[in-house]
Amino acid sequence: MLRKILFPTDFSEHSVKAKKELKKLASCSKELILLNVLDSRVFPYMDGIDYIEIENLNLMGDLSKNAKAKLEKWKAEFEKAGFKKVRILLIEGVPFHTILDTAEQKKVTSIFLGHQGVNAVERMLLGSTAEKVARKAHVPVVLIK
């Protein structure tokens, strides 16, 4: 179950708690994949706007740069904790779909994630990403409170 772990993170408080617990499993795992999903639904309302005048607007680029830096920092922390192989992935998409697709494509043996992320509105209306992943994944999912 712990051979190849997928750890999706949004860098929230719950992800930090999950990271702390996951570090304890370094000696049991051969590979850890850190995944951050840049939510492609950030600007769903932009389709109706014909023109916007904001000089040098590059929000997804800035989000990507920031997330990449955090992933690199977390990778170093996991390597220091004893994980032999740590890979990072930064993908744009819908979080729960991307997590499930990545788990299947990378043939992971388990998924570890914080039980709540940063999107409170979506959680209230549609259910949390963690809950959707836990229901639909084909591998064991560990939700950390």
C-alpha positions in Angstrom: 0.0 0.0 0.0 2.8 2.4 0.7 5.1 1.6 -2.2 4.2 4.5 -4.4 2.2 7.3 -2.6 0.4 10.2 -4.2 0.2 13.3 -2.0 -2.0 16.0 -3.5 -1.6 19.2 -1.7 -3.1 22.7 -1.8 -0.7 23.9 0.9 -3.6 24.4 3.3 -3.4 23.9 7.1 -4.8 20.3 6.6 -2.1 19.6 3.9 0.6 20.7 6.3 -0.8 18.3 9.0 -0.9 15.5 6.4 2.7 16.3 5.4 3.8 16.0 9.0 2.2 12.5 9.3 3.4 11.4 6.0 7.0 12.1 6.8 6.8 9.4 9.5 6.3 6.8 6.7 9.5 7.6 4.8 11.1 4.3 5.6 8.1 2.3 4.4 7.8 3.9 1.0 9.8 3.7 -2.2 8.4 6.7 -4.0 6.4 9.8 -3.2 4.6 12.0 -5.8 3.7 15.5 -4.6 0.9 17.0 -6.7 -0.5 20.5 -6.8 -3.5 21.1 -9.0 -4.0 24.7 -10.2 -7.8 24.8 -10.3 -8.8 25.6 -13.9 -12.1 26.9 -12.6 -10.5 30.0 -11.1 -12.0 32.2 -13.8 -15.2 30.6 -15.0 -16.9 33.9 -15.4 -14.2 35.3 -17.8 -16.0 33.8 -20.9 -18.5 36.6 -20.8 -16.0 39.4 -20.7 -14.8 40.7 -24.0 -12.1 43.1 -22.8 -10.2 43.7 -19.6 -7.5 46.3 -19.2 -5.1 45.2 -16.5 -1.5 45.6 -17.4 0.6 42.5 -17.2 -2.1 40.2 -15.7 -0.7 36.7 -15.5 -2.5 35.2 -12.5 -2.1 31.5 -13.5 1.6 32.1 -14.2 2.1 33.7 -10.8 0.1 30.9 -9.1 2.2 28.3 -11.0 5.5 30.0 -10.0 4.4 30.2 -6.4 3.2 26.6 -6.3 6.3 25.3 -8.0 8.5 27.0 -5.3 6.4 25.5 -2.5 6.6 22.0 -4.1 10.3 22.2 -4.4 10.6 23.2 -0.7 8.3 20.3 0.4 10.3 17.9 -1.8 13.4 18.9 0.0 11.7 18.3 3.4 10.5 14.8 2.3 13.9 13.9 1.1 15.4 15.1 4.4 12.8 12.9 6.2 14.1 9.9 4.3 12.0 9.4 1.2 14.3 7.8 -1.4 12.4 9.1 -4.5 10.3 12.3 -4.5 8.7 13.7 -7.6 6.7 16.8 -8.0 3.8 17.5 -10.4 2.1 20.8 -11.1 -1.0 20.3 -13.3 -3.9 22.7 -14.2 -7.3 21.1 -14.0 -10.3 20.3 -11.8 -8.7 19.0 -8.6 -10.5 15.8 -7.9 -10.5 14.7 -11.5 -6.8 15.5 -11.8 -6.0 13.7 -8.6 -7.8 10.5 -9.8 -6.3 10.7 -13.3 -2.8 11.1 -11.9 -3.3 8.2 -9.5 -4.2 6.0 -12.4 -1.6 7.2 -14.8 1.2 7.0 -12.3 0.0 3.7 -11.0 0.2 4.7 -7.3 -0.6 2.3 -4.5 -2.2 4.8 -2.2 -3.3 8.5 -1.9 -2.7 10.6 1.2 -4.4 13.9 1.6 -5.7 16.4 4.2 -9.5 15.9 4.8 -10.2 19.6 4.0 -8.6 22.0 1.6 -9.0 25.8 1.0 -12.2 25.9 -1.0 -15.0 26.2 1.6 -17.7 27.3 -0.9 -17.2 24.3 -3.1 -17.2 22.0 -0.1 -20.5 23.4 1.1 -22.2 23.1 -2.3 -20.6 20.0 -3.9 -18.7 18.1 -1.3 -15.0 18.3 -0.6 -12.3 17.2 -3.0 -11.0 14.7 -0.4 -14.5 13.2 -0.1 -14.8 12.8 -3.9 -11.3 11.3 -4.2 -12.0 8.8 -1.3 -15.3 7.7 -3.0 -14.0 7.3 -6.5 -10.3 6.2 -6.2 -9.3 2.6 -7.1 -6.6 2.6 -4.5 -6.6 3.1 -0.7 -7.1 6.7 0.3 -5.9 8.0 3.7 -7.6 11.2 4.9 -5.6 13.0 7.6 -7.4 15.3 10.0 
